[in-house]
Amino acid sequence: MTREDLEVKRNQAIVDAIEKSQGTIEFNLDGVVITANDIFLNVLGYSLEEVKGQHHRMFCEESYANSPEYKVFWEKLNRGEFDSGEYKRIGKNGKEVYIQATYNPIFDLSGKPMKVLKIATDVTKQKRLEAERARQAALIMEISTPVIKLWDRVIVLPVVGVIDSLRAQKMMQTMLKKITETLAKVIILDIAGVATVDTAVANHLIKI
């Protein structure tokens, strides 16, 4: 067995081990799909026949696939530089998928890139959970920052809990919106419900 055969066999053994637990897909340097394992295909909802011979852009939003950033992405891989991160990809029938992945150039015996191996983990559920948590946090903050019309052109903002920079910004936005709606001339900040008014809190209140 030649040295080249041994190298090919070793590389294949590594790929086989990875494929047992993670999604993988291989591309030519021009971005055309060579093959993909079942884990990757199931995440995107495609069969191998549907993706083999197609370009990587089929998994991307059109705006990104036509962008200079996408061109630079493939130029980087062709230079033998790997790329990693969290990516939004488009599956079958427009399904949005988020993956944590690495794009790994594979080199021949002369040290030149010959293809790209992508190793991916589906993080769609985690991403949606994070988005839902952020939405709920924003809703809670909005509910906890009510602005009440007290009299004609007089509004009151009862503040309860902790005031940080994010909440102070939200309070400012909420009051400006209410001022526009009511043409208020006077704003009362009721801070009886604020547990601690230290220097940082005082600065936020002064800005508001």
C-alpha positions as CSV (number, residue, x, y, z in Angstrom):
1,M,0.0,0.0,0.0
2,T,1.4,3.4,-1.0
3,R,1.8,6.4,1.3
4,E,-1.0,8.1,-0.6
5,D,-3.3,5.1,0.0
6,L,-2.5,5.1,3.7
7,E,-3.2,8.8,3.9
8,V,-6.6,8.4,2.2
9,K,-7.4,5.4,4.4
10,R,-6.5,7.4,7.6
11,N,-8.6,10.4,6.5
12,Q,-11.6,8.2,5.7
13,A,-11.3,6.6,9.1
14,I,-11.5,10.0,10.8
15,V,-14.5,11.0,8.7
16,D,-16.2,7.7,9.5
17,A,-15.8,8.3,13.2
18,I,-17.2,11.8,13.0
19,E,-20.2,10.7,10.9
20,K,-21.4,8.5,13.7
21,S,-22.3,11.4,15.9
22,Q,-22.5,14.6,13.8
23,G,-23.8,15.8,10.5
24,T,-21.3,15.9,7.7
25,I,-21.3,17.1,4.1
26,E,-18.4,17.3,1.6
27,F,-18.0,19.9,-1.2
28,N,-15.6,20.4,-4.1
29,L,-13.7,23.6,-3.9
30,D,-16.2,25.2,-6.2
31,G,-18.9,24.5,-3.7
32,V,-20.6,21.6,-5.4
33,V,-21.9,18.8,-3.0
34,I,-20.0,15.5,-3.2
35,T,-21.8,13.6,-0.5
36,A,-23.6,14.0,2.8
37,N,-24.4,11.7,5.7
38,D,-27.9,10.9,6.9
39,I,-27.6,13.1,10.1
40,F,-27.0,16.2,8.0
41,L,-29.6,15.3,5.4
42,N,-32.3,14.7,8.0
43,V,-31.7,18.1,9.6
44,L,-32.2,19.9,6.2
45,G,-35.0,17.5,5.1
46,Y,-33.3,16.4,1.8
47,S,-32.2,13.1,0.4
48,L,-28.7,12.6,-1.0
49,E,-30.1,12.5,-4.5
50,E,-31.6,16.0,-4.1
51,V,-28.3,17.6,-2.9
52,K,-25.5,15.7,-4.7
53,G,-24.1,17.8,-7.6
54,Q,-25.9,20.9,-6.3
55,H,-24.1,24.0,-5.1
56,H,-23.8,24.9,-1.4
57,R,-25.9,28.1,-2.2
58,M,-29.0,25.9,-2.1
59,F,-28.8,25.9,1.7
60,C,-28.4,29.7,1.9
61,E,-30.7,32.7,1.8
62,E,-30.6,34.3,-1.7
63,S,-29.4,37.6,-0.3
64,Y,-26.4,35.9,1.3
65,A,-25.6,33.6,-1.6
66,N,-25.4,36.7,-3.9
67,S,-23.3,38.8,-1.5
68,P,-19.6,39.7,-1.5
69,E,-19.4,38.0,1.9
70,Y,-20.3,34.7,0.4
71,K,-17.7,35.0,-2.3
72,V,-15.1,35.8,0.3
73,F,-16.2,32.8,2.3
74,W,-15.4,30.4,-0.5
75,E,-12.2,32.2,-1.4
76,K,-11.1,31.6,2.2
77,L,-11.8,27.9,2.0
78,N,-10.0,27.6,-1.3
79,R,-6.9,29.1,0.4
80,G,-7.0,26.2,2.9
81,E,-8.4,28.3,5.8
82,F,-11.1,26.8,7.9
83,D,-14.3,28.6,8.9
84,S,-16.4,28.0,12.0
85,G,-19.5,29.6,13.6
86,E,-23.2,29.5,13.9
87,Y,-25.0,29.6,10.5
88,K,-28.6,30.1,9.4
89,R,-29.4,27.6,6.6
90,I,-32.4,26.9,4.5
91,G,-33.7,23.4,4.3
92,K,-36.3,21.8,2.1
93,N,-39.5,23.8,1.5
94,G,-37.9,26.9,3.0
95,K,-37.4,25.4,6.5
96,E,-35.1,27.6,8.6
97,V,-32.3,25.7,10.3
98,Y,-29.5,26.9,12.6
99,I,-26.3,24.9,12.8
100,Q,-23.0,25.1,14.7
101,A,-20.5,24.1,12.1
102,T,-16.9,24.0,10.9
103,Y,-15.9,24.1,7.3
104,N,-12.6,22.1,7.1
105,P,-10.4,22.1,3.9
106,I,-9.0,18.7,3.2
107,F,-5.5,18.7,1.7
108,D,-3.8,16.3,-0.7
109,L,-0.3,14.9,-0.2
110,S,1.3,18.1,-1.7
111,G,-0.5,20.3,0.8
112,K,-3.0,21.7,-1.6
113,P,-6.8,21.9,-0.7
114,M,-8.8,19.4,-2.6
115,K,-12.2,19.5,-1.0
116,V,-14.1,20.9,2.0
117,L,-15.6,18.8,4.8
118,K,-18.3,20.5,6.8
119,I,-19.1,19.1,10.3
120,A,-22.4,20.4,11.7
121,T,-24.6,20.2,14.8
122,D,-28.2,21.2,14.7
123,V,-28.9,24.0,17.2
124,T,-32.3,25.1,15.9
125,K,-34.1,24.2,19.1
126,Q,-31.7,26.1,21.3
127,K,-31.9,29.1,19.0
128,R,-35.7,29.2,19.1
129,L,-35.6,28.7,22.9
130,E,-33.3,31.7,23.2
131,A,-35.5,33.8,21.0
132,E,-38.6,32.9,23.0
133,R,-36.8,33.7,26.3
134,A,-35.8,37.1,24.9
135,R,-39.3,37.8,23.7
136,Q,-40.7,36.9,27.2
137,A,-38.1,39.0,28.9
138,A,-39.0,42.0,26.7
139,L,-42.7,41.4,27.4
140,I,-42.1,41.2,31.2
141,M,-40.0,44.4,31.0
142,E,-42.8,46.1,29.1
143,I,-45.4,45.0,31.5
144,S,-43.3,46.1,34.5
145,T,-42.8,49.6,32.9
146,P,-46.4,51.0,32.7
147,V,-47.0,54.7,32.1
148,I,-50.3,56.0,33.5
149,K,-52.1,59.2,32.6
150,L,-52.8,60.8,35.9
151,W,-54.4,64.1,34.8
152,D,-54.5,66.2,31.7
153,R,-50.9,66.3,30.4
154,V,-49.6,64.7,33.5
155,I,-48.3,61.1,33.4
156,V,-46.8,58.9,36.1
157,L,-44.3,56.0,35.8
158,P,-44.3,53.7,38.8
159,V,-41.0,52.0,39.0
160,V,-40.6,48.6,40.7
161,G,-37.5,46.4,41.0
162,V,-34.1,46.9,39.6
163,I,-33.1,49.6,37.2
164,D,-30.2,48.8,34.9
165,S,-29.1,50.5,31.6
166,L,-31.3,48.2,29.5
167,R,-34.4,48.9,31.6
168,A,-33.6,52.6,31.8
169,Q,-33.5,52.7,28.0
170,K,-36.9,50.9,27.8
171,M,-38.4,53.3,30.3
172,M,-37.2,56.2,28.2
173,Q,-38.7,54.8,25.1
174,T,-42.0,54.0,26.8
175,M,-42.3,57.5,28.2
176,L,-41.4,59.2,24.9
177,K,-44.2,57.2,23.3
178,K,-46.7,58.1,26.0
179,I,-45.7,61.8,25.8
180,T,-46.4,61.8,22.1
181,E,-49.8,60.2,22.7
182,T,-50.9,62.4,25.5
183,L,-48.9,65.6,24.9
184,A,-47.9,65.4,28.5
185,K,-46.0,68.4,30.1
186,V,-45.3,66.8,33.5
187,I,-43.8,63.3,34.2
188,I,-43.8,61.8,37.7
189,L,-41.3,59.1,38.4
190,D,-42.6,57.0,41.4
191,I,-39.5,55.1,42.7
192,A,-41.0,53.9,45.9
193,G,-40.8,50.4,44.6
194,V,-37.1,50.6,43.9
195,A,-35.2,48.6,46.5
196,T,-31.9,50.4,46.2
197,V,-31.1,53.8,44.8
198,D,-27.3,53.9,44.5
199,T,-25.2,56.1,42.3
200,A,-25.7,54.0,39.2
201,V,-29.5,54.0,39.6
202,A,-29.5,57.7,40.3
203,N,-27.5,58.3,37.1
204,H,-30.1,56.3,35.1
205,L,-32.9,58.3,36.7
206,I,-31.2,61.6,35.9
207,K,-30.8,60.6,32.3
208,I,-34.5,59.7,32.1
